[in-house]
Amino acid sequence: MLIYLLSATPLLSMLHYVAEECNPNNTHATYLCSVKNIDEALHVSQIEDLTKNHENIRAIFTVTKEDASVKNADIHKSTNVSIVKGRVTGEKITQIVVAAQKDFAENPNKKTKYFLCGPKTMVDDIKNTLISELKVSKEVVFHESWS
């Protein structure tokens, strides 16, 4: 599970690594990006291509401002790309993690690694949700944040 909040480039490199170097039966990635509107999301075409060509990679974009770009976005037509309205909350993280575990049959404490990047408060909230509520081992949660 890859969770991105604002800094896309390092996590995009990880997605390419999963696509090119990892066994798709053993390695899966979920890319989560939160933006005001879909037009602000970086590298959308690359992410869409990765999800189309690799069943073990999915992407979820949360859009915090409802506007026409969500309704008319072409990327949601890809089976492994979703657009969700609203901010990233503990509840949304729980839903996304549970769905990814079910779909990819992953054990969060052994196989899944979480990479968080974004504003400190948001990263801390997501980290706390993962560790406290979802019982993810803190050894598999990696993060970088700023204030």
Secondary structure, DSSP 4 states (H G I P E B T S, - for coil): -EE-SS-HHHHHHHHHHHHHHS-TTT--EEEEEEESSGGG-SSHHHHHHHHHH-TTEEEEEEESS--HHHHH-SGGGSTTEEEEES---HHHHHHHHHHHHHHHT--TTTT--EEEEEEHHHHHHHHHIIIIIS---GGGEEEEEE-
